[in-house]
């Protein structure tokens, strides 16, 4: 399963784990993703999306319909037709 947010496009990034002795080993920083169902009142239907926690906070503020419209305007392929 891919670890990419469907709405924001957040994906894993690479970095280093740094030990107490300052030894560096490669590691991955994964986004905080959750599978969540959202109800879109304008379309009267439920959609299931894999979204990051930051996207969920933004959806709580402005609503799912407005958030998807903004992301599509930016050029993201959300997978939901409005």
C-alpha positions in Angstrom: 0.0 0.0 0.0 1.4 3.4 -0.9 2.2 5.9 1.8 1.0 9.0 0.0 -1.8 11.4 1.1 -4.5 11.5 -1.6 -5.3 15.1 -1.0 -2.0 16.9 -0.2 0.5 14.6 -1.9 2.6 14.2 1.2 5.0 11.2 0.9 7.9 9.6 2.8 11.1 11.6 2.9 14.6 10.3 3.7 16.8 11.4 6.5 19.3 10.2 9.1 18.9 8.6 12.5 21.6 10.1 14.7 22.8 8.1 17.7 24.3 9.5 20.9 27.8 8.8 19.4 26.7 10.9 16.4 26.7 7.9 14.1 24.3 8.4 11.2 22.2 5.7 9.5 19.6 6.2 6.8 15.9 6.2 7.8 12.5 7.2 6.3 10.1 9.8 7.8 6.6 8.5 7.0 3.6 10.9 6.8 0.9 10.5 9.5 -1.8 8.8 7.2 -5.2 7.6 8.1 -8.0 6.0 6.0 -11.1 8.0 6.6 -14.6 8.2 5.2 -15.9 11.7 4.4 -19.5 12.7 3.6 -19.8 15.3 0.8 -23.1 17.1 1.4 -23.1 18.8 -2.0 -23.0 15.4 -3.8 -24.9 13.5 -1.1 -22.3 10.7 -1.0 -19.5 9.1 1.1 -15.9 8.9 -0.1 -13.1 6.9 1.5 -9.7 8.7 1.3 -6.2 8.1 2.7 -5.4 11.5 4.2 -2.7 13.0 6.4 -3.5 14.4 9.8 -2.8 17.9 8.6 -5.3 17.5 5.8 -7.9 16.3 8.2 -7.4 19.5 10.3 -7.8 21.6 7.3 -10.9 19.7 6.2 -12.4 20.4 9.7 -11.8 24.1 9.2 -13.0 24.7 5.6 -14.9 21.5 4.7 -14.2 18.6 2.4 -15.9 20.1 -0.7 -14.0 23.3 -0.5 -10.7 21.5 0.2 -11.1 19.2 -2.8 -11.9 22.2 -5.0 -8.8 24.0 -3.9 -6.6 21.0 -4.4 -8.0 20.3 -7.9 -7.4 24.0 -8.8 -3.7 23.5 -7.7 -3.5 20.5 -10.1 -3.8 17.5 -7.7 -5.6 14.4 -9.0 -7.8 13.6 -6.0 -9.8 10.8 -7.4 -13.1 12.4 -6.5 -15.3 14.0 -9.1 -17.1 17.2 -8.0 
